Amino acid sequence: MENSPSHRVPVALYVATGDQDAAELLVDYCRQYAASRDWNAVEAVTDTDRQAPLESRPAWARIRELVSAAAVRGVVTYSATMLAEPVPEFEAVRDRLRGRGVFLAVARSLTSTPPAPTRRTPGQVARRQGVADAASGYDGCGAEWGDIQ
């Protein structure tokens, strides 16, 4: 395990799936999720049996060790169902971690919808228009394009 810079929150990544190829993709997704929040993923662990009780899974035992050693301040998983089903059981896991001062983050919520694609802001439209005007050599050229986005 690597030491995290003091300004970055150290987290562990936890994935539970029987498919090794999928596990690598899911860990990568969780790693990107953590990086986008400026968290430092110090270790990634994978369990192969999602049906086994959480407390008997070997990789979850490693998560507990990291939490006990205060090596991480958060745990990132791909989905809540990798830890527990139904939701009240997942909430119980989250509460146990919270009691130890550790947060639990779910990288992909099954109920969330993907964000809509971003549109150009009015500032971006004006900037593009200004570049087009300057490139064409005519002041005001492209003014009729102002409402195209």
N, C-alpha and C positions, 0 to 999 in steps of 0.2 A: 504494500500500500504506500502510495506517495503522500508526502505532506502537502497540504493545501496552503496556498497563500492566505495570509490572515484576513484579507478582505472577502474571500470567497467561502461560501457555506459548504462544508463537506457533506456529501450525501452518498448513500449506497443505492445501487440499482438492483431491483429484484424482479425477476421474470420467472413464471412457471408455465412451461409448455413441454410436451413430449417431443416436439419436432425441433431438432438441432438447428436446421436452417432458419426456421421461424424464430428460434430463440436469439440467434445472432442479430436478426433484423429488429426484433423487439428491444433488445438491449441497446442497439444503435439508436432507435427511436427515443428511448428513455434518456440516453446520453445527450442527444440533441435537445431534448426538452430541458434537461438540467442546464446545459450550456447556455440556452436561450435566456435563462434566469440568472446567469452568472453564478451557478452552483458548481462546485468541483466534485465530479463523480470519482470517488476514491476507490471504489470497488464495485464490481458487477457480479451477481450470483444468479444461478439458474437452477430451479428445481424441475424435475421431469414429470412429476405426478401431481397434477392440480387437484385430483380427487382425494389425496391423502390429507388427513388433518394438518392444519398449518403448523402446529407445534411439533409434529413429528417429521417435518421436511428438513433434510440436511442443509439446504441453502438458507432456510429461514433461521436455523440454528446459528449460522454465520452472521446473519443480520442481528440476532440477539447479542452475539459476542461484540459486534461493532458498537451497538447501542450501549452495552454495559461498560465498555472501555472508553466511552465518550469519544469515539473516533469519528462518529457521524452525528450530524444534527438533523438529518432528514433521510427519509427513505422514499425513493421514486419507483413506482411500478407502472406497468403499461395500462392495466385495467384493474378495477376493484375485484373482479371475479378471479383474478390470479391469487388473491389472498383469501377471500371468503365469499360464500353465498349463503343466505340472502344478505341484503343490505344491512340489517341490524348486526350481523356477525362482523361485517366489514367495519361498521362504526365502532364495535367493541375493540377491534384491533387498533383502529385509529386512536381511540381513547386510551388504550394501554400505552401506546407509544407516546402520546401527548403527556401522559403522567410521568414519563421518563424524560420529558423535555425535548422530544423528537417529533418532527412533523411527518406526515405521510402525504405524498403528492401522487395523484393519478395522472399519468401523461395523456391518456386518451379516455375520455368519458364516453360511455356507450350511448348516453342520452343527448350528448351535445351534437350540434350540427356544425359543419365546417363554416368558417367565416366567409362572408361574401368577398369576391375579389375587390381589391381596392381600385378606386377610380382616381383619376388625376385631380389634384386639388386646384382651386382657382389660381393659386400662385404658380403651380407647375404649368398650367395652360398659358398663363401670361409669359412665363419664362421661355417656353417653347416658341411662342409667337414672336417674342423679341429676338430669339436666335434666328428664326426664319426671316424676319425683317432685315436683320443685319446681314445675313447670308445673301439675301437677294439684292441688297444695296438700295432698297427703296424704303423710305420711312412710311410706315402705315401699311405696307404690303402684308396681306394676310389678316387684316382686321376682320374680314368676314368669317374667319375661322374661329373666332373667339368662343362660339357656342358648340364647337365640335369637341367631344371628349373621348 
